[in-house]
Amino acid sequence: MSGCGLSQGALVGFWELTGSDVLWRSRPVPASASGTLVYTAAGTVSTVMEMHLRRPLRLGRTFAYTGRFRTEGDEAVHHVTVGTWPFTPGRELRRRATLLAPDRLRLEPLDPGHGLALSLTWQRTGPA
């Protein structure tokens, strides 16, 4: 990719989830989460997250998907190959990707989809 924007290589590595903000239909929901995210130099993305949402959803759930990724400007675009609800195969997920520091990444949804919007902060823990 030329010009300004986030390079695909800037995302490559193993990441650990360090923070989450959850909105359900534009309202904040108390939540706790843990997870890992992997971007490879070959363009693969995989993630597994355990999310515990409190009222109104009262949901404890594992979310996971794998697929391909690319960057476009300040967006990380994930194309889901295999995933759990709501990350169905064939779905394209667009996230605003902000490097807060070389090893701190913030991913924010551009389209909340089913009403659940997860804004996630990740810490790089190693190379992919």
ChimeraX attribute file (.defattr): number of C-alpha atoms within 10 A of each C-alpha:
attribute: neighborCount
match mode: 1-to-1
recipient: residues
	/A:1	11
	/A:2	7
	/A:3	7
	/A:4	9
	/A:5	14
	/A:6	20
	/A:7	18
	/A:8	19
	/A:9	14
	/A:10	14
	/A:11	28
	/A:12	21
	/A:13	19
	/A:14	20
	/A:15	24
	/A:16	20
	/A:17	21
	/A:18	18
	/A:19	16
	/A:20	20
	/A:21	16
	/A:22	20
	/A:23	17
	/A:24	15
	/A:25	13
	/A:26	11
	/A:27	10
	/A:28	12
	/A:29	19
	/A:30	15
	/A:31	18
	/A:32	16
	/A:33	19
	/A:34	15
	/A:35	18
	/A:36	19
	/A:37	21
	/A:38	20
	/A:39	25
	/A:40	18
	/A:41	14
	/A:42	12
	/A:43	16
	/A:44	16
	/A:45	24
	/A:46	21
	/A:47	18
	/A:48	18
	/A:49	17
	/A:50	16
	/A:51	19
	/A:52	16
	/A:53	17
	/A:54	13
	/A:55	10
	/A:56	9
	/A:57	11
	/A:58	12
	/A:59	12
	/A:60	14
	/A:61	13
	/A:62	15
	/A:63	16
	/A:64	21
	/A:65	22
	/A:66	22
	/A:67	20
	/A:68	17
	/A:69	22
	/A:70	20
	/A:71	22
	/A:72	16
	/A:73	14
	/A:74	15
	/A:75	22
	/A:76	23
	/A:77	18
	/A:78	23
	/A:79	22
	/A:80	22
	/A:81	17
	/A:82	15
	/A:83	19
	/A:84	14
	/A:85	11
	/A:86	13
	/A:87	19
	/A:88	15
	/A:89	16
	/A:90	13
	/A:91	15
	/A:92	16
	/A:93	18
	/A:94	21
	/A:95	21
	/A:96	17
	/A:97	23
	/A:98	18
	/A:99	16
	/A:100	12
	/A:101	9
	/A:102	11
	/A:103	16
	/A:104	18
	/A:105	22
	/A:106	20
	/A:107	19
	/A:108	21
	/A:109	18
	/A:110	13
	/A:111	12
	/A:112	16
	/A:113	12
	/A:114	9
	/A:115	12
	/A:116	16
	/A:117	21
	/A:118	17
	/A:119	16
	/A:120	19
	/A:121	21
	/A:122	22
	/A:123	21
	/A:124	21
	/A:125	13
	/A:126	12
	/A:127	13
	/A:128	14
